[in-house]
């Protein structure tokens, strides 16, 4: 199952790169960023398909979405100067807590 989590990490990074490039693609009118989006999502979904061979779908998707949200919010804040107010930070904290609860306490996750 550990290889599944490595693949999940690759899928998450590829998805975050693709999502980050989406704004720069300007509605898919710029070729370079548009290619990054297409390739990034292709890599992300390919590796997610490999993840689902060994990690339960609900667990994989919870981790995928939770980590992705946190990383995209951080990139938006750090690189694109998009502010994060207290409610946004609290919400992100709840997402992190939810993923941690699944990882630490769920019987669905093999430890």
Secondary structure in CASP SS format (residue, H / E / C, confidence):
PFRMAT SS
TARGET T0000
AUTHOR 0000-0000-0000
METHOD secondary structure of the structure
MODEL  1
X C 1.00
X H 1.00
X H 1.00
X H 1.00
X H 1.00
X H 1.00
X H 1.00
X H 1.00
X H 1.00
X H 1.00
X H 1.00
X H 1.00
X H 1.00
X H 1.00
X H 1.00
X H 1.00
X H 1.00
X H 1.00
X H 1.00
X H 1.00
X H 1.00
X H 1.00
X H 1.00
X H 1.00
X C 1.00
X C 1.00
X C 1.00
X C 1.00
X C 1.00
X C 1.00
X H 1.00
X H 1.00
X H 1.00
X H 1.00
X H 1.00
X H 1.00
X H 1.00
X H 1.00
X H 1.00
X H 1.00
X H 1.00
X H 1.00
X H 1.00
X H 1.00
X H 1.00
X H 1.00
X H 1.00
X H 1.00
X H 1.00
X H 1.00
X H 1.00
X C 1.00
X C 1.00
X C 1.00
X C 1.00
X C 1.00
X H 1.00
X H 1.00
X H 1.00
X H 1.00
X H 1.00
X H 1.00
X H 1.00
X H 1.00
X H 1.00
X H 1.00
X H 1.00
X H 1.00
X H 1.00
X H 1.00
X H 1.00
X H 1.00
X H 1.00
X H 1.00
X H 1.00
X H 1.00
X H 1.00
X H 1.00
X C 1.00
X C 1.00
X C 1.00
X C 1.00
X C 1.00
X C 1.00
X C 1.00
X H 1.00
X H 1.00
X H 1.00
X H 1.00
X H 1.00
X H 1.00
X H 1.00
X H 1.00
X H 1.00
X H 1.00
X H 1.00
X H 1.00
X H 1.00
X H 1.00
X H 1.00
X H 1.00
X H 1.00
X H 1.00
X H 1.00
X H 1.00
X C 1.00
X C 1.00
X C 1.00
X C 1.00
X C 1.00
X C 1.00
END
